[in-house]
């Protein structure tokens, strides 16, 4: 990068600046209206099926963290719809799309994975 201008997203410095949208001064910007974190999955202790948790608001982040902490989380505790363990698990092809703004099949990048933020 010697004497060349390089975009911030191509450097390792991006992970230090990624939570700029958490600040109070940017709540009205279009950047703050994007997805905050990618979707995560929690496994049921009874049927061993994984259930998707959307992480787009503070409340949804709190629900996910509570479910992830619970040792005996069940499908009946899923916050979005009333389901039981009999309901089929999401297909593997659908599970791979987790809501990253860069790439639908992202395995985890500094844009969509939480490394500790104000909302969590």
N, CA, C and O atoms as CSV, one atom per row, in Angstrom:
chain,resi,resn,atom,element,x,y,z
A,1,UNK,N,N,0.811,-1.167,0.000
A,1,UNK,CA,C,0.000,0.000,0.000
A,1,UNK,C,C,0.872,1.255,0.000
A,1,UNK,O,O,0.391,2.355,0.271
A,2,UNK,N,N,2.099,1.087,-0.293
A,2,UNK,CA,C,3.066,2.176,-0.195
A,2,UNK,C,C,2.694,3.335,-1.105
A,2,UNK,O,O,2.673,3.204,-2.328
A,3,UNK,N,N,2.401,4.470,-0.485
A,3,UNK,CA,C,2.084,5.716,-1.184
A,3,UNK,C,C,0.879,5.604,-2.111
A,3,UNK,O,O,0.750,6.391,-3.048
A,4,UNK,N,N,0.013,4.658,-1.867
A,4,UNK,CA,C,-1.213,4.534,-2.651
A,4,UNK,C,C,-2.408,4.714,-1.729
A,4,UNK,O,O,-2.396,4.275,-0.579
A,5,UNK,N,N,-3.433,5.361,-2.248
A,5,UNK,CA,C,-4.666,5.487,-1.484
A,5,UNK,C,C,-5.449,4.188,-1.638
A,5,UNK,O,O,-5.676,3.707,-2.748
A,6,UNK,N,N,-5.852,3.637,-0.510
A,6,UNK,CA,C,-6.568,2.369,-0.497
A,6,UNK,C,C,-7.869,2.576,0.284
A,6,UNK,O,O,-7.852,3.185,1.353
A,7,UNK,N,N,-8.982,2.081,-0.230
A,7,UNK,CA,C,-10.230,2.196,0.522
A,7,UNK,C,C,-10.129,1.488,1.873
A,7,UNK,O,O,-9.447,0.472,2.002
A,8,UNK,N,N,-10.807,2.028,2.861
A,8,UNK,CA,C,-10.753,1.475,4.209
A,8,UNK,C,C,-11.239,0.032,4.255
A,8,UNK,O,O,-10.717,-0.769,5.030
A,9,UNK,N,N,-12.229,-0.309,3.438
A,9,UNK,CA,C,-12.780,-1.666,3.479
A,9,UNK,C,C,-11.795,-2.716,2.982
A,9,UNK,O,O,-12.005,-3.907,3.210
A,10,UNK,N,N,-10.730,-2.302,2.313
A,10,UNK,CA,C,-9.711,-3.258,1.856
A,10,UNK,C,C,-8.571,-3.432,2.857
A,10,UNK,O,O,-7.639,-4.194,2.602
A,11,UNK,N,N,-8.633,-2.754,3.959
A,11,UNK,CA,C,-7.567,-2.843,4.955
A,11,UNK,C,C,-8.057,-3.601,6.182
A,11,UNK,O,O,-9.245,-3.901,6.304
A,12,UNK,N,N,-7.141,-3.906,7.082
A,12,UNK,CA,C,-7.510,-4.569,8.334
A,12,UNK,C,C,-8.102,-3.587,9.333
A,12,UNK,O,O,-8.601,-4.004,10.378
A,13,UNK,N,N,-8.060,-2.313,9.042
A,13,UNK,CA,C,-8.590,-1.307,9.952
A,13,UNK,C,C,-10.109,-1.293,9.999
A,13,UNK,O,O,-10.689,-0.698,10.907
A,14,UNK,N,N,-10.756,-1.928,9.051
A,14,UNK,CA,C,-12.211,-1.890,8.983
A,14,UNK,C,C,-12.861,-2.416,10.254
A,14,UNK,O,O,-13.882,-1.877,10.683
A,15,UNK,N,N,-12.309,-3.439,10.861
A,15,UNK,CA,C,-12.955,-4.004,12.043
A,15,UNK,C,C,-12.987,-3.014,13.200
A,15,UNK,O,O,-13.820,-3.160,14.095
A,16,UNK,N,N,-12.127,-2.030,13.217
A,16,UNK,CA,C,-12.148,-1.024,14.267
A,16,UNK,C,C,-13.172,0.072,13.990
A,16,UNK,O,O,-13.571,0.783,14.912
A,17,UNK,N,N,-13.600,0.222,12.753
A,17,UNK,CA,C,-14.539,1.269,12.380
A,17,UNK,C,C,-15.917,0.730,12.049
A,17,UNK,O,O,-16.801,1.514,11.703
A,18,UNK,N,N,-16.138,-0.554,12.137
A,18,UNK,CA,C,-17.385,-1.135,11.655
A,18,UNK,C,C,-18.603,-0.738,12.473
A,18,UNK,O,O,-19.718,-0.786,11.953
A,19,UNK,N,N,-18.437,-0.354,13.714
A,19,UNK,CA,C,-19.583,-0.002,14.540
A,19,UNK,C,C,-19.841,1.502,14.569
A,19,UNK,O,O,-20.409,2.011,15.536
A,20,UNK,N,N,-19.443,2.201,13.549
A,20,UNK,CA,C,-19.698,3.635,13.487
A,20,UNK,C,C,-21.189,3.922,13.428
A,20,UNK,O,O,-21.623,4.984,13.872
A,21,UNK,N,N,-21.985,3.001,12.889
A,21,UNK,CA,C,-23.429,3.220,12.804
A,21,UNK,C,C,-24.112,3.082,14.158
A,21,UNK,O,O,-25.304,3.371,14.270
A,22,UNK,N,N,-23.386,2.645,15.195
A,22,UNK,CA,C,-23.979,2.550,16.525
A,22,UNK,C,C,-24.112,3.905,17.196
A,22,UNK,O,O,-24.906,4.059,18.124
A,23,UNK,N,N,-23.356,4.878,16.745
A,23,UNK,CA,C,-23.373,6.190,17.370
A,23,UNK,C,C,-24.721,6.866,17.251
A,23,UNK,O,O,-25.468,6.612,16.306
A,24,UNK,N,N,-25.040,7.737,18.218
A,24,UNK,CA,C,-26.340,8.407,18.229
A,24,UNK,C,C,-26.486,9.376,17.065
A,24,UNK,O,O,-27.608,9.668,16.650
A,25,UNK,N,N,-25.379,9.879,16.529
A,25,UNK,CA,C,-25.464,10.864,15.457
A,25,UNK,C,C,-25.821,10.248,14.114
A,25,UNK,O,O,-26.127,10.988,13.179
A,26,UNK,N,N,-25.795,8.942,13.977
A,26,UNK,CA,C,-26.073,8.327,12.685
A,26,UNK,C,C,-27.348,7.498,12.678
A,26,UNK,O,O,-27.547,6.690,11.771
A,27,UNK,N,N,-28.206,7.676,13.656
A,27,UNK,CA,C,-29.418,6.867,13.715
A,27,UNK,C,C,-30.374,7.162,12.570
A,27,UNK,O,O,-31.187,6.310,12.212
A,28,UNK,N,N,-30.293,8.347,11.993
A,28,UNK,CA,C,-31.214,8.698,10.916
A,28,UNK,C,C,-30.652,8.376,9.540
A,28,UNK,O,O,-31.360,8.503,8.541
A,29,UNK,N,N,-29.423,7.972,9.471
A,29,UNK,CA,C,-28.823,7.709,8.164
A,29,UNK,C,C,-29.342,6.406,7.576
A,29,UNK,O,O,-29.885,5.568,8.296
A,30,UNK,N,N,-29.180,6.237,6.293
A,30,UNK,CA,C,-29.624,5.009,5.630
A,30,UNK,C,C,-28.760,3.832,6.046
A,30,UNK,O,O,-29.215,2.689,6.008
A,31,UNK,N,N,-27.535,4.091,6.439
A,31,UNK,CA,C,-26.650,3.015,6.882
A,31,UNK,C,C,-27.181,2.333,8.144
A,31,UNK,O,O,-27.048,1.118,8.297
A,32,UNK,N,N,-27.781,3.112,9.045
A,32,UNK,CA,C,-28.307,2.557,10.288
A,32,UNK,C,C,-29.561,1.727,10.050
A,32,UNK,O,O,-29.931,0.924,10.907
A,33,UNK,N,N,-30.220,1.898,8.914
A,33,UNK,CA,C,-31.444,1.161,8.619
A,33,UNK,C,C,-31.159,-0.216,8.027
A,33,UNK,O,O,-32.084,-1.013,7.867
A,34,UNK,N,N,-29.923,-0.512,7.703
A,34,UNK,CA,C,-29.550,-1.826,7.173
A,34,UNK,C,C,-29.619,-2.881,8.258
A,34,UNK,O,O,-29.854,-2.576,9.427
A,35,UNK,N,N,-29.415,-4.103,7.865
A,35,UNK,CA,C,-29.353,-5.189,8.829
A,35,UNK,C,C,-28.207,-4.941,9.786
A,35,UNK,O,O,-27.146,-4.465,9.381
A,36,UNK,N,N,-28.408,-5.257,11.035
A,36,UNK,CA,C,-27.348,-4.993,11.986
A,36,UNK,C,C,-26.400,-6.167,12.113
A,36,UNK,O,O,-25.185,-5.986,12.036
A,37,UNK,N,N,-26.918,-7.351,12.303
A,37,UNK,CA,C,-26.093,-8.557,12.360
A,37,UNK,C,C,-26.719,-9.610,11.464
A,37,UNK,O,O,-27.889,-9.508,11.095
A,38,UNK,N,N,-25.946,-10.607,11.122
A,38,UNK,CA,C,-26.507,-11.699,10.331
A,38,UNK,C,C,-27.359,-12.587,11.233
A,38,UNK,O,O,-27.250,-12.522,12.458
A,39,UNK,N,N,-28.194,-13.403,10.635
A,39,UNK,CA,C,-29.054,-14.309,11.390
A,39,UNK,C,C,-28.211,-15.403,12.036
A,39,UNK,O,O,-27.206,-15.843,11.478
A,40,UNK,N,N,-28.631,-15.827,13.206
A,40,UNK,CA,C,-27.947,-16.897,13.923
A,40,UNK,C,C,-28.933,-18.023,14.204
A,40,UNK,O,O,-30.146,-17.834,14.102
A,41,UNK,N,N,-28.415,-19.186,14.554
A,41,UNK,CA,C,-29.248,-20.354,14.803
A,41,UNK,C,C,-29.020,-20.872,16.212
A,41,UNK,O,O,-27.911,-20.816,16.743
A,42,UNK,N,N,-30.108,-21.382,16.812
A,42,UNK,CA,C,-30.042,-22.024,18.126
A,42,UNK,C,C,-30.614,-23.424,17.967
A,42,UNK,O,O,-31.639,-23.609,17.310
A,43,UNK,N,N,-29.958,-24.406,18.564
A,43,UNK,CA,C,-30.370,-25.810,18.443
A,43,UNK,C,C,-31.314,-26.177,19.597
A,43,UNK,O,O,-31.060,-25.841,20.754
A,44,UNK,N,N,-32.392,-26.862,19.261
A,44,UNK,CA,C,-33.366,-27.341,20.245
A,44,UNK,C,C,-32.744,-28.482,21.054
A,44,UNK,O,O,-32.072,-29.349,20.496
A,45,UNK,N,N,-32.969,-28.479,22.365
A,45,UNK,CA,C,-32.385,-29.528,23.211
A,45,UNK,C,C,-33.136,-30.853,23.085
A,45,UNK,O,O,-32.588,-31.901,23.425
A,46,UNK,N,N,-34.381,-30.824,22.602
A,46,UNK,CA,C,-35.157,-32.065,22.450
A,46,UNK,C,C,-34.923,-32.732,21.100
A,46,UNK,O,O,-34.477,-33.878,21.029
A,47,UNK,N,N,-35.233,-31.996,20.022
A,47,UNK,CA,C,-35.216,-32.614,18.685
A,47,UNK,C,C,-33.912,-32.356,17.922
A,47,UNK,O,O,-33.701,-32.934,16.856
A,48,UNK,N,N,-33.047,-31.506,18.447
A,48,UNK,CA,C,-31.740,-31.181,17.846
A,48,UNK,C,C,-31.854,-30.445,16.504
A,48,UNK,O,O,-30.909,-30.452,15.714
A,49,UNK,N,N,-33.002,-29.810,16.243
A,49,UNK,CA,C,-33.162,-29.011,15.026
A,49,UNK,C,C,-32.707,-27.589,15.308
A,49,UNK,O,O,-32.855,-27.088,16.423
A,50,UNK,N,N,-32.148,-26.939,14.284
A,50,UNK,CA,C,-31.701,-25.557,14.438
A,50,UNK,C,C,-32.804,-24.608,13.995
A,50,UNK,O,O,-33.442,-24.819,12.963
A,51,UNK,N,N,-33.023,-23.555,14.786
A,51,UNK,CA,C,-34.038,-22.553,14.482
A,51,UNK,C,C,-33.366,-21.199,14.292
A,51,UNK,O,O,-32.456,-20.835,15.036
A,52,UNK,N,N,-33.823,-20.461,13.290
A,52,UNK,CA,C,-33.228,-19.171,12.914
A,52,UNK,C,C,-33.710,-18.047,13.829
A,52,UNK,O,O,-34.895,-17.949,14.148
A,53,UNK,N,N,-32.772,-17.208,14.238
A,53,UNK,CA,C,-33.075,-15.986,14.973
A,53,UNK,C,C,-32.603,-14.806,14.142
A,53,UNK,O,O,-31.431,-14.734,13.773
A,54,UNK,N,N,-33.509,-13.878,13.845
A,54,UNK,CA,C,-33.152,-12.657,13.117
A,54,UNK,C,C,-32.594,-11.656,14.124
A,54,UNK,O,O,-33.144,-11.505,15.215
A,55,UNK,N,N,-31.520,-10.979,13.772
A,55,UNK,CA,C,-30.888,-10.017,14.684
A,55,UNK,C,C,-30.899,-8.629,14.053
A,55,UNK,O,O,-29.857,-8.114,13.650
A,56,UNK,N,N,-32.080,-8.032,13.971
A,56,UNK,CA,C,-32.202,-6.736,13.318
A,56,UNK,C,C,-32.527,-5.607,14.285
A,56,UNK,O,O,-32.297,-4.442,13.963
A,57,UNK,N,N,-33.057,-5.924,15.461
A,57,UNK,CA,C,-33.385,-4.900,16.455
A,57,UNK,C,C,-32.782,-5.292,17.798
A,57,UNK,O,O,-32.282,-6.403,17.973
A,58,UNK,N,N,-32.840,-4.354,18.744
A,58,UNK,CA,C,-32.335,-4.635,20.092
A,58,UNK,C,C,-33.089,-5.792,20.733
A,58,UNK,O,O,-32.496,-6.658,21.376
A,59,UNK,N,N,-34.404,-5.793,20.548
A,59,UNK,CA,C,-35.234,-6.836,21.148
A,59,UNK,C,C,-34.905,-8.217,20.577
A,59,UNK,O,O,-34.841,-9.201,21.315
A,60,UNK,N,N,-34.698,-8.283,19.271
A,60,UNK,CA,C,-34.351,-9.563,18.648
A,60,UNK,C,C,-32.971,-10.042,19.102
A,60,UNK,O,O,-32.766,-11.240,19.297
A,61,UNK,N,N,-32.026,-9.116,19.271
A,61,UNK,CA,C,-30.697,-9.490,19.791
A,61,UNK,C,C,-30.823,-10.057,21.201
A,61,UNK,O,O,-30.178,-11.052,21.532
A,62,UNK,N,N,-31.654,-9.426,22.033
A,62,UNK,CA,C,-31.852,-9.889,23.404
A,62,UNK,C,C,-32.466,-11.291,23.412
A,62,UNK,O,O,-32.047,-12.145,24.193
A,63,UNK,N,N,-33.467,-11.534,22.539
A,63,UNK,CA,C,-34.092,-12.857,22.461
A,63,UNK,C,C,-33.070,-13.930,22.085
A,63,UNK,O,O,-33.067,-15.023,22.652
A,64,UNK,N,N,-32.210,-13.609,21.130
A,64,UNK,CA,C,-31.196,-14.583,20.707
A,64,UNK,C,C,-30.220,-14.883,21.839
A,64,UNK,O,O,-29.916,-16.045,22.107
A,65,UNK,N,N,-29.728,-13.837,22.505
A,65,UNK,CA,C,-28.758,-14.048,23.577
A,65,UNK,C,C,-29.371,-14.851,24.729
A,65,UNK,O,O,-28.697,-15.690,25.327
A,66,UNK,N,N,-30.645,-14.596,25.040
A,66,UNK,CA,C,-31.313,-15.368,26.088
A,66,UNK,C,C,-31.449,-16.833,25.687
A,66,UNK,O,O,-31.229,-17.727,26.504
A,67,UNK,N,N,-31.812,-17.079,24.425
A,67,UNK,CA,C,-31.962,-18.456,23.941
A,67,UNK,C,C,-30.614,-19.164,23.882
A,67,UNK,O,O,-30.526,-20.351,24.195
A,68,UNK,N,N,-29.569,-18.453,23.487
A,68,UNK,CA,C,-28.242,-19.066,23.391
A,68,UNK,C,C,-27.701,-19.431,24.774
A,68,UNK,O,O,-26.959,-20.403,24.915
A,69,UNK,N,N,-28.072,-18.651,25.796
A,69,UNK,CA,C,-27.622,-18.936,27.153
A,69,UNK,C,C,-28.358,-20.112,27.779
A,69,UNK,O,O,-27.803,-20.838,28.604
A,70,UNK,N,N,-29.622,-20.295,27.376
A,70,UNK,CA,C,-30.446,-21.348,27.983
A,70,UNK,C,C,-29.905,-22.725,27.607
A,70,UNK,O,O,-29.666,-23.007,26.433
A,71,UNK,N,N,-29.719,-23.563,28.595
A,71,UNK,CA,C,-29.188,-24.907,28.325
A,71,UNK,C,C,-30.247,-25.806,27.707
A,71,UNK,O,O,-29.935,-26.639,26.855
A,72,UNK,N,N,-31.486,-25.647,28.124
A,72,UNK,CA,C,-32.565,-26.510,27.636
A,72,UNK,C,C,-33.560,-25.686,26.831
A,72,UNK,O,O,-34.738,-25.620,27.183
A,73,UNK,N,N,-33.104,-25.066,25.768
A,73,UNK,CA,C,-33.994,-24.299,24.897
A,73,UNK,C,C,-34.774,-25.259,24.014
A,73,UNK,O,O,-34.212,-26.208,23.467
A,74,UNK,N,N,-36.089,-25.006,23.874
A,74,UNK,CA,C,-36.957,-25.888,23.091
A,74,UNK,C,C,-37.589,-25.107,21.946
A,74,UNK,O,O,-37.664,-23.879,21.988
A,75,UNK,N,N,-38.035,-25.818,20.939
A,75,UNK,CA,C,-38.700,-25.193,19.791
A,75,UNK,C,C,-39.936,-24.413,20.219
A,75,UNK,O,O,-40.279,-23.410,19.592
A,76,UNK,N,N,-40.607,-24.855,21.272
A,76,UNK,CA,C,-41.805,-24.170,21.757
A,76,UNK,C,C,-41.480,-22.764,22.265
A,76,UNK,O,O,-42.378,-21.927,22.359
A,77,UNK,N,N,-40.231,-22.491,22.589
A,77,UNK,CA,C,-39.814,-21.172,23.074
A,77,UNK,C,C,-39.442,-20.209,21.951
A,77,UNK,O,O,-39.058,-19.071,22.220
A,78,UNK,N,N,-39.550,-20.644,20.704
A,78,UNK,CA,C,-39.176,-19.803,19.563
A,78,UNK,C,C,-40.061,-18.566,19.539
A,78,UNK,O,O,-41.282,-18.710,19.589
A,79,UNK,N,N,-39.508,-17.356,19.465
A,79,UNK,CA,C,-40.301,-16.138,19.666
A,79,UNK,C,C,-41.152,-15.681,18.481
A,79,UNK,O,O,-42.030,-14.840,18.671
A,80,UNK,N,N,-40.939,-16.183,17.292
A,80,UNK,CA,C,-41.611,-15.614,16.119
A,80,UNK,C,C,-42.969,-16.234,15.839
A,80,UNK,O,O,-43.926,-15.505,15.577
A,81,UNK,N,N,-43.083,-17.539,15.884
A,81,UNK,CA,C,-44.340,-18.242,15.646
A,81,UNK,C,C,-44.479,-19.335,16.695
A,81,UNK,O,O,-43.509,-19.719,17.349
A,82,UNK,N,N,-45.697,-19.824,16.842
A,82,UNK,CA,C,-45.913,-20.972,17.727
A,82,UNK,C,C,-45.585,-22.229,16.932
A,82,UNK,O,O,-46.308,-22.586,16.002
A,83,UNK,N,N,-44.500,-22.896,17.297
A,83,UNK,CA,C,-44.107,-24.125,16.606
A,83,UNK,C,C,-43.810,-25.211,17.629
A,83,UNK,O,O,-43.661,-24.941,18.820
A,84,UNK,N,N,-43.729,-26.424,17.149
A,84,UNK,CA,C,-43.348,-27.559,17.990
A,84,UNK,C,C,-42.157,-28.249,17.336
A,84,UNK,O,O,-41.702,-27.844,16.266
A,85,UNK,N,N,-41.671,-29.271,17.977
A,85,UNK,CA,C,-40.538,-30.016,17.428
A,85,UNK,C,C,-40.918,-30.790,16.169
A,85,UNK,O,O,-40.039,-31.238,15.433
A,86,UNK,N,N,-42.217,-30.953,15.913
A,86,UNK,CA,C,-42.671,-31.688,14.731
A,86,UNK,C,C,-42.500,-30.886,13.443
A,86,UNK,O,O,-42.457,-31.463,12.357
A,87,UNK,N,N,-42.402,-29.573,13.555
A,87,UNK,CA,C,-42.240,-28.720,12.375
A,87,UNK,C,C,-40.855,-28.952,11.782
A,87,UNK,O,O,-39.863,-29.036,12.506
A,88,UNK,N,N,-40.802,-29.054,10.456
A,88,UNK,CA,C,-39.532,-29.334,9.778
A,88,UNK,C,C,-38.514,-28.219,9.996
A,88,UNK,O,O,-38.856,-27.048,10.163
A,89,UNK,N,N,-37.267,-28.629,9.985
A,89,UNK,CA,C,-36.148,-27.694,10.075
A,89,UNK,C,C,-35.960,-27.001,8.725
A,89,UNK,O,O,-36.357,-27.533,7.689
A,90,UNK,N,N,-35.357,-25.820,8.740
A,90,UNK,CA,C,-35.056,-25.116,7.491
A,90,UNK,C,C,-34.135,-25.948,6.619
A,90,UNK,O,O,-33.264,-26.656,7.124
A,91,UNK,N,N,-34.327,-25.864,5.310
A,91,UNK,CA,C,-33.449,-26.596,4.391
A,91,UNK,C,C,-32.027,-26.040,4.486
A,91,UNK,O,O,-31.826,-24.871,4.816
A,92,UNK,N,N,-31.062,-26.882,4.195
A,92,UNK,CA,C,-29.650,-26.479,4.265
A,92,UNK,C,C,-29.350,-25.356,3.278
A,92,UNK,O,O,-28.547,-24.473,3.576
A,93,UNK,N,N,-29.982,-25.379,2.111
A,93,UNK,CA,C,-29.736,-24.322,1.126
A,93,UNK,C,C,-30.270,-22.985,1.626
A,93,UNK,O,O,-29.698,-21.941,1.312
A,94,UNK,N,N,-31.342,-22.996,2.389
A,94,UNK,CA,C,-31.902,-21.764,2.951
A,94,UNK,C,C,-31.079,-21.293,4.147
A,94,UNK,O,O,-30.946,-20.091,4.376
A,95,UNK,N,N,-30.528,-22.235,4.907
A,95,UNK,CA,C,-29.716,-21.883,6.074
A,95,UNK,C,C,-28.448,-21.131,5.689
A,95,UNK,O,O,-27.949,-20.312,6.461
A,96,UNK,N,N,-27.932,-21.406,4.507
A,96,UNK,CA,C,-26.676,-20.769,4.102
A,96,UNK,C,C,-26.848,-19.271,3.877
A,96,UNK,O,O,-25.866,-18.533,3.957
A,97,UNK,N,N,-28.055,-18.798,3.601
A,97,UNK,CA,C,-28.323,-17.360,3.441
A,97,UNK,C,C,-28.638,-16.777,4.806
A,97,UNK,O,O,-29.706,-17.033,5.362
A,98,UNK,N,N,-27.716,-15.994,5.349
A,98,UNK,CA,C,-27.875,-15.512,6.717
A,98,UNK,C,C,-28.078,-14.012,6.823
A,98,UNK,O,O,-28.127,-13.483,7.934
A,99,UNK,N,N,-28.199,-13.302,5.695
A,99,UNK,CA,C,-28.526,-11.888,5.767
A,99,UNK,C,C,-27.348,-10.940,5.774
A,99,UNK,O,O,-27.472,-9.819,6.268
A,100,UNK,N,N,-26.214,-11.346,5.245
A,100,UNK,CA,C,-25.064,-10.443,5.150
A,100,UNK,C,C,-25.308,-9.457,4.011
A,100,UNK,O,O,-25.718,-9.875,2.929
A,101,UNK,N,N,-25.066,-8.147,4.222
A,101,UNK,CA,C,-25.277,-7.183,3.140
A,101,UNK,C,C,-24.280,-7.320,1.991
A,101,UNK,O,O,-24.551,-6.849,0.887
A,102,UNK,N,N,-23.139,-7.952,2.229
A,102,UNK,CA,C,-22.136,-8.108,1.170
A,102,UNK,C,C,-22.413,-9.296,0.265
A,102,UNK,O,O,-22.380,-9.174,-0.959
A,103,UNK,N,N,-22.686,-10.442,0.868
A,103,UNK,CA,C,-22.866,-11.673,0.099
A,103,UNK,C,C,-23.895,-12.560,0.797
A,103,UNK,O,O,-23.807,-12.754,2.009
A,104,UNK,N,N,-24.863,-13.101,0.066
A,104,UNK,CA,C,-25.870,-13.942,0.707
A,104,UNK,C,C,-25.306,-15.221,1.319
A,104,UNK,O,O,-25.868,-15.739,2.284
A,105,UNK,N,N,-24.223,-15.730,0.784
A,105,UNK,CA,C,-23.654,-16.974,1.313
A,105,UNK,C,C,-22.389,-16.724,2.128
A,105,UNK,O,O,-21.474,-17.547,2.133
A,106,UNK,N,N,-22.341,-15.597,2.809
A,106,UNK,CA,C,-21.179,-15.209,3.610
A,106,UNK,C,C,-20.969,-16.196,4.759
A,106,UNK,O,O,-21.931,-16.607,5.408
A,107,UNK,N,N,-19.739,-16.569,5.007
A,107,UNK,CA,C,-19.395,-17.463,6.113
A,107,UNK,C,C,-19.079,-16.684,7.385
A,107,UNK,O,O,-18.863,-17.280,8.440
A,108,UNK,N,N,-19.050,-15.365,7.293
A,108,UNK,CA,C,-18.765,-14.514,8.439
A,108,UNK,C,C,-17.710,-13.487,8.096
A,108,UNK,O,O,-16.560,-13.835,7.827
A,109,UNK,N,N,-18.094,-12.224,8.103
A,109,UNK,CA,C,-17.147,-11.146,7.801
A,109,UNK,C,C,-17.319,-10.045,8.848
A,109,UNK,O,O,-18.197,-10.145,9.704
A,110,UNK,N,N,-16.508,-9.014,8.793
A,110,UNK,CA,C,-16.577,-7.948,9.785
A,110,UNK,C,C,-17.816,-7.085,9.629
A,110,UNK,O,O,-18.113,-6.280,10.511
A,111,UNK,N,N,-18.547,-7.231,8.531
A,111,UNK,CA,C,-19.768,-6.459,8.342
A,111,UNK,C,C,-20.942,-7.079,9.083
A,111,UNK,O,O,-21.761,-6.355,9.650
A,112,UNK,N,N,-21.039,-8.393,9.091
A,112,UNK,CA,C,-22.250,-9.029,9.619
A,112,UNK,C,C,-22.067,-9.768,10.941
A,112,UNK,O,O,-23.063,-10.057,11.605
A,113,UNK,N,N,-20.868,-10.080,11.345
A,113,UNK,CA,C,-20.646,-10.813,12.591
A,113,UNK,C,C,-20.369,-9.818,13.703
A,113,UNK,O,O,-19.620,-8.858,13.520
A,114,UNK,N,N,-20.974,-10.052,14.848
A,114,UNK,CA,C,-20.792,-9.145,15.980
A,114,UNK,C,C,-19.546,-9.539,16.773
A,114,UNK,O,O,-19.418,-10.676,17.226
A,115,UNK,N,N,-18.638,-8.586,16.932
A,115,UNK,CA,C,-17.448,-8.792,17.760
A,115,UNK,C,C,-17.568,-8.015,19.064
A,115,UNK,O,O,-16.566,-7.719,19.716
A,116,UNK,N,N,-18.800,-7.689,19.439
A,116,UNK,CA,C,-19.060,-6.875,20.618
A,116,UNK,C,C,-19.471,-5.488,20.169
A,116,UNK,O,O,-18.720,-4.808,19.469
A,117,UNK,N,N,-20.658,-5.066,20.568
A,117,UNK,CA,C,-21.158,-3.777,20.108
A,117,UNK,C,C,-22.039,-3.167,21.184
A,117,UNK,O,O,-22.247,-3.764,22.240
A,118,UNK,N,N,-22.552,-1.983,20.913
A,118,UNK,CA,C,-23.400,-1.296,21.872
A,118,UNK,C,C,-24.756,-1.976,22.022
A,118,UNK,O,O,-25.344,-1.934,23.103
A,119,UNK,N,N,-25.258,-2.595,20.973
A,119,UNK,CA,C,-26.586,-3.204,21.034
A,119,UNK,C,C,-26.579,-4.545,21.746
A,119,UNK,O,O,-27.576,-4.922,22.362
A,120,UNK,N,N,-25.484,-5.262,21.673
A,120,UNK,CA,C,-25.432,-6.583,22.326
A,120,UNK,C,C,-24.857,-6.456,23.718
A,120,UNK,O,O,-24.732,-7.454,24.428
